Amino acid sequence: MPTVFSKIVNGEIPAYKVAESNDYLAFLDINPLTKGHVLVIPKKETDYVFDMDDSEYTGLWIFAKIVAQGIKKVYPCEKVGVAVVGLEVAHAHIHLIPIDEVGDMNFNKPKLQLSPDELTESAEAIKNAVLSITQNG
């Protein structure tokens, strides 16, 4: 049975996309810990990140690095935190979260409730930042 992320990849469910390649997709978490919280996934459905073959795995992390640079341009922060939890959706994914302190990555804290307009604005800003990085090196 396809995961919710596979349905996003296939266009069956809308998402606030910030970057896409032939093999990977990055989109906003609709229940974010902070503004700019992005999920990065392989388009190929794989449950566990460590089950990916080496080239797909390294490709995912290189793609995530570029997206993280875009997030940091839009949301000035101390770091872009990284988490791989993998329990909530059976599809490998990386959380990229703008953080200023460790507590910003506490998955037990209440999630932000952002409006569709706020999500659209955030996605467009990150997408433009990622494009400027990939076009300008």
QUIDANOR-V114771 format. One record per residue. N is the residue number from 1. SS is DSSP state (hx for helix, st for strand, lp for the rest). PHI is phi in degrees with one decimal (* if undefined). Layout:
n=N ss=SS phi=PHI
n=N ss=SS phi=PHI
This chain:
n=1 ss=lp phi=*
n=2 ss=lp phi=-64.1
n=3 ss=lp phi=-81.2
n=4 ss=hx phi=-59.6
n=5 ss=hx phi=-69.3
n=6 ss=hx phi=-64.5
n=7 ss=hx phi=-67.0
n=8 ss=hx phi=-66.3
n=9 ss=hx phi=-56.9
n=10 ss=lp phi=-82.3
n=11 ss=lp phi=78.4
n=12 ss=lp phi=-80.0
n=13 ss=lp phi=-129.4
n=14 ss=lp phi=-71.9
n=15 ss=lp phi=-149.9
n=16 ss=lp phi=-91.4
n=17 ss=st phi=-73.0
n=18 ss=st phi=-117.4
n=19 ss=st phi=-162.7
n=20 ss=st phi=-153.6
n=21 ss=lp phi=-130.2
n=22 ss=lp phi=-62.4
n=23 ss=lp phi=-112.7
n=24 ss=st phi=-135.8
n=25 ss=st phi=-142.0
n=26 ss=st phi=-126.8
n=27 ss=st phi=-149.1
n=28 ss=st phi=-67.7
n=29 ss=lp phi=-74.1
n=30 ss=lp phi=-80.2
n=31 ss=lp phi=-125.1
n=32 ss=lp phi=-77.1
n=33 ss=lp phi=-78.5
n=34 ss=lp phi=-141.3
n=35 ss=lp phi=-62.7
n=36 ss=lp phi=91.2
n=37 ss=lp phi=-70.0
n=38 ss=st phi=-120.4
n=39 ss=st phi=-108.0
n=40 ss=st phi=-118.5
n=41 ss=st phi=-132.1
n=42 ss=st phi=-79.3
n=43 ss=lp phi=-69.6
n=44 ss=lp phi=-72.4
n=45 ss=lp phi=-69.5
n=46 ss=lp phi=-138.5
n=47 ss=lp phi=-67.2
n=48 ss=lp phi=-115.9
n=49 ss=hx phi=-53.9
n=50 ss=hx phi=-82.3
n=51 ss=hx phi=-92.6
n=52 ss=lp phi=-70.0
n=53 ss=lp phi=-71.3
n=54 ss=hx phi=-57.7
n=55 ss=hx phi=-69.3
n=56 ss=hx phi=-66.3
n=57 ss=hx phi=-62.4
n=58 ss=hx phi=-67.8
n=59 ss=hx phi=-62.1
n=60 ss=hx phi=-61.3
n=61 ss=hx phi=-70.4
n=62 ss=hx phi=-66.3
n=63 ss=hx phi=-61.7
n=64 ss=hx phi=-61.7
n=65 ss=hx phi=-61.4
n=66 ss=hx phi=-64.6
n=67 ss=hx phi=-63.0
n=68 ss=hx phi=-60.7
n=69 ss=hx phi=-62.8
n=70 ss=hx phi=-66.3
n=71 ss=hx phi=-59.5
n=72 ss=hx phi=-64.5
n=73 ss=hx phi=-66.6
n=74 ss=hx phi=-86.2
n=75 ss=lp phi=-118.2
n=76 ss=lp phi=-53.9
n=77 ss=lp phi=-152.9
n=78 ss=lp phi=-62.5
n=79 ss=st phi=-150.7
n=80 ss=st phi=-101.0
n=81 ss=st phi=-73.0
n=82 ss=st phi=-125.7
n=83 ss=st phi=-140.3
n=84 ss=lp phi=-123.8
n=85 ss=lp phi=-103.2
n=86 ss=lp phi=77.8
n=87 ss=lp phi=-95.3
n=88 ss=lp phi=-80.7
n=89 ss=lp phi=-136.9
n=90 ss=lp phi=-81.2
n=91 ss=lp phi=-150.2
n=92 ss=lp phi=-49.4
n=93 ss=st phi=-159.7
n=94 ss=st phi=-115.7
n=95 ss=st phi=-89.8
n=96 ss=st phi=-115.4
n=97 ss=st phi=-131.2
n=98 ss=st phi=-63.4
n=99 ss=st phi=-135.0
n=100 ss=lp phi=-118.6
n=101 ss=lp phi=-154.0
n=102 ss=hx phi=-56.9
n=103 ss=hx phi=-60.8
n=104 ss=hx phi=-65.8
n=105 ss=hx phi=-103.6
n=106 ss=lp phi=-78.5
n=107 ss=lp phi=-72.0
n=108 ss=lp phi=-87.7
n=109 ss=lp phi=-75.7
n=110 ss=lp phi=-59.0
n=111 ss=lp phi=-81.5
n=112 ss=lp phi=-71.6
n=113 ss=lp phi=-112.2
n=114 ss=lp phi=-99.6
n=115 ss=lp phi=-74.9
n=116 ss=hx phi=-55.9
n=117 ss=hx phi=-64.4
n=118 ss=hx phi=-64.2
n=119 ss=hx phi=-66.2
n=120 ss=hx phi=-62.2
n=121 ss=hx phi=-61.1
n=122 ss=hx phi=-64.1
n=123 ss=hx phi=-60.7
n=124 ss=hx phi=-63.7
n=125 ss=hx phi=-63.8
n=126 ss=hx phi=-66.9
n=127 ss=hx phi=-57.8
n=128 ss=hx phi=-64.0
n=129 ss=hx phi=-65.4
n=130 ss=hx phi=-64.4
n=131 ss=hx phi=-60.2
n=132 ss=hx phi=-65.7
n=133 ss=hx phi=-67.2
n=134 ss=hx phi=-73.1
n=135 ss=hx phi=-82.9
n=136 ss=hx phi=-104.2
n=137 ss=lp phi=75.6
